[in-house]
Every structure is written in C-alpha cells, then in structure tokens.
Amino acid sequence: MICSNCGAQLDDGTEVCPYCGASDDVVIDNNQTETLRHLHDETDRIVNEPDRIVNRTRNTLWKLAIAGILLLVALLVIFWIVCSVGKAAKSKNEQYTVNKLEKYYSAGDYEKIYDWYYNGTHDYSFKYEKYRIVADLYSDIKYSIDCDSTIDYVKRHPGDYDSLTFYIKELMTCVADCDSYESQGYIYDEEKCVEDIREIAENVLTDKFKLTEKEISDLSLKIRESEGDSVDMNEVAKMSADRL
C-alpha cells in the first residue's frame, strides 16, 4: 500500500506511516472491524462450545451403545452356537452310551452295567434311569449270592445265626424292590432285569436259606409297607439257621 500523506510504500495493513507519522483511518477501521469480527467469532465459539461438546458426546455415546449392542448380540449368538454344539455332542455321547448299555441289557450282562454305573464317570441323564435300576438291583445280589461259606459255618454252629442276617436282608430288599417295580408297571422298560434278578434272589432264598415262597412273598410285602423303615431279619435268620 502507499501512504496517502508522503507516498511511501508500506506493508498492507499499516495503520501509521513510519516515515511521516500519518495515520490511515481506513486501515484502522478495517483492522478494528477484523478484530471485532474475530472477537465475535471467538465469543460465538466459546458460547456454543458446550452444545458442540454435548452433541459430540451424544454421538459418541450412541456409537458406543450401538457397538455394545452389536457386541452383545454377537456374544449371544456365539454362546447359542457353543451351547447348541455342546448339547448336540452331549446328546450324541449319551445315545452312544445308551446303545452300549442296551446291548449289555439284552445279553443279560448286568454286571457290566453295574460296573459302568458304580465304577465309571458319567453325568446324570434321564436316559440312564433304566440302567441305574439295573445297577441297584444287581448290587443287592452281587455279594449276597456268594454265601456258601457262611451257610456252611452256620450249619456247624446253628446258634451263631447272626451272620445270615446280612445276606437275607439284602436278598429280601432286592425282592421287595423288584415287586415294587412290577407294581409300578415297569416305567423304564426294566421288566427283563427285574424278573431275572428276582428269580436269582428267590432261588438263593429258597435253595440256600430254606425259606418258602410264601414267606418270601410275605416278607416282601412287609418291607414295602414299612416305607423305608428297617425290618428286623433276626427272627428270619434264626428260622433259616434252624432249617439248615
């Protein structure tokens, strides 16, 4: 720009000429106007900054909320897939086990079912209820039928009949349980096992302990009517020892 007083060449925006000291009112007005405009813009920025911060924060929160929802949905989908896969695998394993146990059951190999239930590791499943019954019934006769040495001892010492009590109680409990399953209608299709094991228990009671079929039937009814209360088998053991 050119000084209007002395004609010196000046930098644009110079308010006072450094050569002659003259002031340029137009430049001063323009500079003041620019300063006021800058102050106005800065004031407007400061005044409106909270709103802008709120808006930015709101937008950020919405984005975070949407991202959180999407993440939650993704996690739920993954959880559902994992549960479905796990449930399918568990069902497949259970069915494999049931098929194996059913082969043992059909063959009358109740000892293998007993070993699986009492010596194996497995989670409870309603599908296994039939085989639990088999294992429980077999456990009642597993050791009770091996009583020859005890019977031989009682034959030589009739007065020491207490040793018969355990065997008779286990075998009679087995018969009573079998009768209960029969009266319930074999809910789990356990009829074959019940009949087989009851026959074994009754044969031992009649052949080795010399009880009659009627006595066995009466004792079975007495046990079932006791509803869990212990039935004293000492008198039965004494009677058995006398017959031996």
C-alpha positions as CSV (number, residue, x, y, z in Angstrom):
1,M,0.0,0.0,0.0
2,I,1.0,3.6,-0.5
3,C,1.0,6.3,2.3
4,S,-1.6,8.9,1.4
5,N,0.5,11.7,3.0
6,C,4.1,11.1,1.9
7,G,3.6,8.5,-0.8
8,A,6.0,5.9,0.8
9,Q,5.4,2.3,0.0
10,L,4.1,0.4,3.1
11,D,3.1,-3.1,4.1
12,D,-0.5,-3.9,3.7
13,G,-2.5,-3.2,6.9
14,T,0.0,-0.5,8.2
15,E,-2.1,1.9,10.3
16,V,0.7,4.6,10.9
17,C,3.3,5.5,8.3
18,P,6.8,5.0,9.9
19,Y,8.2,7.7,7.6
20,C,5.8,10.7,8.1
21,G,3.7,9.5,11.1
22,A,0.4,9.9,9.2
23,S,-2.5,7.6,10.2
24,D,-4.6,5.7,7.7
25,D,-8.2,5.8,9.1
26,V,-9.5,3.3,6.6
27,V,-6.9,0.8,7.5
28,I,-7.5,1.4,11.2
29,D,-11.3,0.9,10.7
30,N,-10.6,-2.3,8.7
31,N,-8.3,-3.6,11.3
32,Q,-10.7,-2.8,14.1
33,T,-13.6,-4.4,12.1
34,E,-11.5,-7.5,11.6
35,T,-10.6,-7.6,15.3
36,L,-14.2,-7.2,16.3
37,R,-15.2,-10.0,13.8
38,H,-12.5,-12.2,15.3
39,L,-13.7,-11.5,18.8
40,H,-17.3,-12.1,17.8
41,D,-16.4,-15.4,16.2
42,E,-14.3,-16.4,19.3
43,T,-17.2,-15.4,21.6
44,D,-19.6,-17.4,19.5
45,R,-17.3,-20.4,19.6
46,I,-17.0,-20.2,23.4
47,V,-20.7,-19.8,23.9
48,N,-21.6,-22.6,21.5
49,E,-18.8,-25.0,22.6
50,P,-20.9,-26.7,25.3
51,D,-23.6,-27.6,22.8
52,R,-21.0,-28.9,20.4
53,I,-19.4,-30.9,23.1
54,V,-22.8,-32.3,24.2
55,N,-23.6,-33.2,20.6
56,R,-20.2,-34.8,20.1
57,T,-20.6,-36.7,23.4
58,R,-24.1,-37.8,22.5
59,N,-23.0,-39.0,19.1
60,T,-20.1,-40.8,20.7
61,L,-22.4,-42.4,23.3
62,W,-24.8,-43.5,20.6
63,K,-21.9,-45.1,18.6
64,L,-20.7,-46.8,21.8
65,A,-24.2,-48.0,22.6
66,I,-24.7,-49.4,19.1
67,A,-21.3,-51.0,19.2
68,G,-22.1,-52.5,22.7
69,I,-25.4,-53.9,21.4
70,L,-23.8,-55.4,18.4
71,L,-21.1,-56.9,20.6
72,L,-23.7,-58.3,23.0
73,V,-25.7,-59.8,20.1
74,A,-22.5,-61.3,18.7
75,L,-21.7,-62.8,22.1
76,L,-25.2,-64.2,22.5
77,V,-25.0,-65.8,19.0
78,I,-21.6,-67.3,19.8
79,F,-23.0,-68.6,23.2
80,W,-26.0,-70.1,21.5
81,I,-23.8,-71.8,18.9
82,V,-21.5,-73.2,21.5
83,C,-24.4,-74.4,23.7
84,S,-26.1,-76.0,20.6
85,V,-22.9,-77.7,19.6
86,G,-22.2,-78.9,23.2
87,K,-25.8,-80.1,23.6
88,A,-25.7,-82.0,20.3
89,A,-22.3,-83.6,21.3
90,K,-23.7,-84.5,24.7
91,S,-26.8,-86.0,23.2
92,K,-24.7,-88.0,20.8
93,N,-22.5,-89.3,23.5
94,E,-25.5,-90.2,25.7
95,Q,-27.1,-92.1,22.8
96,Y,-23.8,-93.9,22.2
97,T,-23.7,-94.9,25.9
98,V,-27.4,-96.0,25.9
99,N,-26.8,-98.2,22.8
100,K,-23.8,-99.8,24.5
101,L,-25.8,-100.4,27.8
102,E,-28.8,-101.7,25.9
103,K,-26.5,-104.4,24.3
104,Y,-25.4,-105.4,27.8
105,Y,-29.0,-105.4,29.0
106,S,-30.3,-107.5,26.1
107,A,-27.5,-110.0,26.7
108,G,-28.3,-110.1,30.5
109,D,-24.9,-108.9,31.3
110,Y,-26.0,-106.9,34.3
111,E,-22.5,-106.9,35.9
112,K,-21.1,-104.7,33.1
113,I,-24.0,-102.2,33.7
114,Y,-23.2,-102.3,37.4
115,D,-19.5,-101.6,36.7
116,W,-20.4,-98.7,34.4
117,Y,-22.7,-97.1,36.9
118,Y,-20.7,-97.6,40.1
119,N,-17.1,-97.5,38.8
120,G,-17.4,-95.2,35.8
121,T,-17.6,-91.4,35.5
122,H,-20.8,-90.0,33.9
123,D,-23.3,-87.2,34.3
124,Y,-26.9,-88.0,35.3
125,S,-29.3,-88.2,32.5
126,F,-32.9,-89.4,32.4
127,K,-31.9,-91.7,29.6
128,Y,-29.8,-93.7,32.1
129,E,-32.6,-94.3,34.7
130,K,-33.3,-97.8,33.4
131,Y,-29.6,-98.7,33.9
132,R,-29.5,-97.2,37.3
133,I,-32.3,-99.5,38.4
134,V,-30.4,-102.5,36.9
135,A,-27.2,-101.5,38.8
136,D,-29.0,-101.0,42.1
137,L,-30.8,-104.4,41.8
138,Y,-27.6,-106.2,40.8
139,S,-25.7,-104.6,43.7
140,D,-28.2,-106.3,46.1
141,I,-27.4,-109.8,44.8
142,K,-23.8,-109.3,43.7
143,Y,-22.3,-110.2,47.0
144,S,-25.3,-111.8,48.7
145,I,-25.4,-114.9,46.5
146,D,-21.9,-115.8,47.4
147,C,-22.8,-117.1,50.8
148,D,-21.9,-120.8,50.8
149,S,-19.0,-120.4,53.3
150,T,-21.3,-118.6,55.7
151,I,-24.1,-121.2,55.4
152,D,-21.6,-124.0,55.9
153,Y,-20.4,-122.2,59.1
154,V,-24.0,-121.8,60.4
155,K,-24.7,-125.5,59.7
156,R,-21.8,-126.3,62.1
157,H,-22.7,-123.6,64.6
158,P,-26.6,-123.2,64.4
159,G,-26.6,-120.8,67.3
160,D,-24.4,-118.3,65.5
161,Y,-27.1,-117.3,63.0
162,D,-26.4,-113.5,63.1
163,S,-24.1,-113.9,60.1
164,L,-27.1,-114.9,58.0
165,T,-29.0,-111.6,58.7
166,F,-27.0,-109.5,56.2
167,Y,-27.5,-111.9,53.3
168,I,-31.2,-112.4,53.9
169,K,-31.8,-108.7,54.3
170,E,-30.0,-107.8,51.1
171,L,-31.8,-110.5,49.1
172,M,-35.2,-109.7,50.6
173,T,-34.7,-106.0,49.9
174,C,-33.9,-106.9,46.3
175,V,-37.1,-109.0,46.0
176,A,-39.2,-106.2,47.5
177,D,-37.7,-103.6,45.1
178,C,-38.5,-106.0,42.2
179,D,-42.1,-106.3,43.4
180,S,-42.3,-102.5,43.6
181,Y,-41.1,-102.0,40.0
182,E,-43.6,-104.6,38.9
183,S,-46.5,-102.9,40.7
184,Q,-45.5,-99.6,39.1
185,G,-45.8,-101.2,35.6
186,Y,-42.1,-101.2,34.6
187,I,-42.0,-97.5,33.8
188,Y,-38.5,-97.6,32.3
189,D,-38.9,-100.9,30.5
190,E,-36.9,-102.7,33.1
191,E,-39.1,-105.9,33.2
192,K,-36.5,-108.3,31.9
193,C,-33.9,-107.3,34.5
194,V,-36.4,-107.3,37.3
195,E,-37.7,-110.8,36.5
196,D,-34.1,-112.2,36.1
197,I,-32.7,-110.7,39.3
198,R,-35.9,-111.5,41.4
199,E,-35.6,-115.1,40.2
200,I,-32.0,-115.3,41.3
201,A,-32.7,-113.8,44.7
202,E,-35.7,-116.0,45.3
203,N,-33.8,-119.1,44.3
204,V,-31.0,-118.3,46.7
205,L,-33.5,-117.6,49.5
206,T,-35.3,-120.9,48.9
207,D,-32.4,-123.2,48.0
208,K,-29.7,-121.9,50.4
209,F,-31.6,-120.3,53.2
210,K,-34.6,-122.7,53.1
211,L,-37.4,-120.0,53.0
212,T,-40.7,-120.8,51.4
213,E,-42.2,-118.8,48.5
214,K,-45.0,-117.7,50.8
215,E,-42.5,-116.5,53.4
216,I,-40.6,-114.6,50.8
217,S,-43.8,-113.0,49.5
218,D,-44.9,-112.0,53.0
219,L,-41.6,-110.5,53.8
220,S,-41.5,-108.6,50.6
221,L,-44.9,-107.1,51.4
222,K,-43.8,-106.2,54.9
223,I,-40.7,-104.4,53.6
224,R,-42.7,-102.5,51.1
225,E,-45.3,-101.5,53.6
226,S,-42.7,-100.3,56.0
227,E,-41.9,-97.4,53.6
228,G,-38.2,-97.3,54.3
229,D,-38.3,-98.4,58.0
230,S,-35.9,-101.2,58.7
231,V,-37.5,-104.6,59.0
232,D,-35.8,-106.9,61.6
233,M,-34.5,-110.0,59.9
234,N,-33.0,-111.7,63.0
235,E,-36.0,-113.9,63.5
236,V,-35.9,-114.9,59.9
237,A,-32.2,-115.6,60.2
238,K,-32.8,-117.8,63.2
239,M,-35.6,-119.7,61.4
240,S,-33.3,-120.2,58.5
241,A,-30.5,-121.5,60.7
242,D,-32.8,-124.0,62.3
243,R,-33.8,-125.3,58.9
244,L,-30.2,-125.6,57.8
